[in-house]
């Protein structure tokens, strides 16, 4: 998250840290941002693939594109695919807190 604006980074860290106010702020920001990380977070919070579509269109780096794929695997309830993707992603990007947060959310989500 180091390439983001300080405000966006702080917001995502607050979300990851469990600040309940961050949820509404992420969803509000997602309406006007092109930041793939914010859009991915909003997509997961709202369980809305349209945010992930926008994130995928705006993802430039491999890290951003992988984040979108992780979120899609999570939302589509593909646990084996998600587990493999998140392990590979975090092995390559161990500092990616948003991806680690998604992995934690995935563990809390009941399999359907």
C-alpha positions in Angstrom: 0.0 0.0 0.0 3.0 2.3 0.0 2.3 3.8 -3.4 -1.1 5.1 -2.3 -1.9 8.6 -0.9 -1.3 8.8 2.8 -5.0 9.2 3.4 -5.9 6.2 1.4 -3.2 4.1 3.1 -4.5 5.2 6.5 -8.1 4.4 5.6 -7.2 0.9 4.4 -5.1 0.3 7.5 -8.0 1.4 9.7 -10.3 -1.0 7.8 -7.8 -3.8 8.3 -7.5 -2.9 11.9 -11.2 -3.2 12.5 -12.3 0.4 12.7 -16.1 0.2 12.0 -16.2 3.8 10.6 -13.7 2.8 7.9 -16.3 0.5 6.3 -18.6 3.4 5.3 -15.6 5.6 4.4 -14.3 2.9 2.0 -17.7 2.5 0.4 -18.1 6.2 0.0 -14.6 6.6 -1.5 -15.1 3.7 -3.9 -17.8 5.7 -5.7 -15.2 8.3 -6.8 -11.8 6.6 -6.8 -9.8 4.7 -9.4 -7.6 3.1 -6.7 -7.8 -0.7 -7.2 -7.2 -1.5 -3.5 -10.1 0.7 -2.4 -12.3 -0.8 -5.1 -11.3 -4.4 -4.0 -12.0 -3.6 -0.4 -15.4 -2.1 -1.3 -16.2 -5.1 -3.4 -15.6 -7.4 -0.5 -17.4 -5.2 2.0 -20.5 -4.9 -0.2 -20.1 -8.4 -1.8 -20.5 -6.5 -5.1 -18.6 -7.7 -8.2 -19.1 -4.4 -9.9 -16.4 -2.9 -7.7 -14.1 -5.7 -8.7 -14.9 -5.1 -12.4 -13.8 -1.5 -11.9 -10.7 -2.5 -9.9 -9.7 -5.0 -12.7 -10.0 -2.2 -15.3 -7.8 0.1 -13.3 -5.3 -2.4 -12.0 -1.9 -1.6 -13.5 0.7 -3.7 -11.6 0.9 -7.4 -11.2 0.2 -6.9 -7.5 -3.0 -5.0 -8.2 -4.2 -7.5 -10.8 -3.5 -10.4 -8.4 -5.4 -8.7 -5.7 -8.5 -8.4 -7.9 -8.2 -12.1 -8.8 -7.9 -13.0 -5.1 -11.0 -11.0 -4.3 -13.0 -12.6 -7.1 -12.0 -16.1 -5.9 -13.1 -15.2 -2.4 -16.5 -13.8 -3.5 -17.2 -16.7 -5.8 -16.6 -19.2 -2.9 -13.7 -21.0 -4.6 -11.7 -22.0 -1.5 -9.1 -24.2 -3.1 -8.3 -21.6 -5.8 -8.3 -18.8 -3.3 -5.9 -20.7 -1.0 -3.4 -21.4 -3.8 -3.6 -17.8 -5.1 -3.3 -16.1 -1.7 -0.4 -18.3 -0.7 1.5 -17.5 -3.9 0.6 -13.8 -3.7 1.7 -13.4 -0.1 4.9 -15.4 -0.7 5.8 -12.8 -3.4 4.3 -9.8 -1.5 4.6 -10.6 2.2 4.0 -6.9 3.1 0.6 -6.8 1.3 -1.7 -6.2 4.3 -4.9 -6.0 2.3 -4.3 -9.4 0.8 -3.6 -10.8 4.2 -6.8 -9.2 5.5 -8.7 -10.8 2.7 -7.2 -14.2 3.7 -8.4 -13.6 7.2 -11.8 -12.7 6.0 -11.9 -15.8 3.9 -11.3 -18.0 6.9 -14.2 -16.3 8.7 -16.6 -16.8 5.8 -18.7 -20.0 5.9 -18.4 -22.2 2.9 -21.6 -22.3 0.9 
